[in-house]
Amino acid sequence: MRAYRIHDYAGLEAFRREELSTPKPGPGQALVRIHATSLNYRDLLVAKGLYSRQLPLPLVPLSDGAGEVVEVGPGVTRVKPGDRVAPSFMQAWIEGGPTEEKAKSALGGAIDGVLAELVVLGQDGLVAVPDHLSFEEAATLPCAAVTAWHALFGEGSIKPGDTVLVQGTGGVSLFALQFARMAGARVIATSSSDEKLERVRALGASDGINYKTTPDWDRRARELTGGRGVDHVVEVGGAGTLPRSLNAVRMGGRISQIGILSGAGEVNPIPILMKSVHVQGIFVGSRAMFEDMNRAIGLSQLRPVIDRVFDFDEARDALRHMESGAHFGKIVIRV
């Protein structure tokens, strides 16, 4: 079978296509034919050795995918051949809060991922995907969508009438926009592209702020909320944007810290204290969250935003496209 593996941290060249033997499911496991996978920024960091240099190599990359169960091992009762499924990002995080042990089961990092034609996964780490979604659409869900769901509903408890600020137009931010609108919340979006801001308005954002032409976007966000500040910030920038997020959020509001696209650094903690801001680190989510989210997606008939679909042989091109930052939504690789 065809698969990609990483043998070293050579950047995009680290993704090497190989022929591997077909795996067999053992007790409690299922063999899944992967039909599509999708990229996350984490996958670039893994390839460049910036995520961790302690990962077990060689490593099959990517955490996100969707496919069909083709065979099950002894004792499997949760899935059967023919089921359309997606894997949980952390295979051992079924419910409850995160732990170090659960984090050690993250696909495409701690253990082999899904950029392969066939993968063996534990039955407890598989989730049924909504019937109305294609495999390409379902492949976008395990990391970005669950992260956004966890931020807004697992920790955020947003409600109709709240205002959510999302940064950029990557996968997490667009899922957060869609979920917030589904819940009746207002969404303010930031981007460096006026064209992308027009597209987020078409998805339901009430306002867009170009942070290149309006570098003090935090002040603009406060103006748009009558000086009160937003209820919730989906923070994907890191130290470079967190100070402005702290200014943009209301007294007692919440910031979901998800990404570090602008890098690490020092942040003044005084605004967190003086404004009683809840700053919550969000590291994807559990299988239970994934299943709750899928029920909501099915009821609302929500469709993920896909930027572009690449063929399996174009995996490196897909990574280059992500690295360029030109994408709007998720980048998918059809297996």
Secondary structure, 3 states (H helix, E strand, C coil): CEEEEECCCCHHHHEEEEECCCCCCCCCEEEEEEEEEECCHHHHHHHHCCCCCCCCCCECCCCEEEEEEEEECCCCCCCCCCCEEEECCECCCCCCCCCHHHHCCEECCCECCCCECEEEEEHHHEEECCCCCCHHHHCCHHHHHHHHHHHHHHHCCCCCCCEEEEECCCHHHHHHHHHHHHCCCEEEEEECCHHHHHHHHHCCCCEEEECCCCCCHHHHHHHHCCCCCEEEEEECCCCCCHHHHHHHEEEEEEEEECCCCCCCCCCCCHHHHHCCCEEEECCCCCHHHHHHHHHHHHHHCCCCCEEEEEEHHHHHHHHHHHHHCCCCCEEEEEC
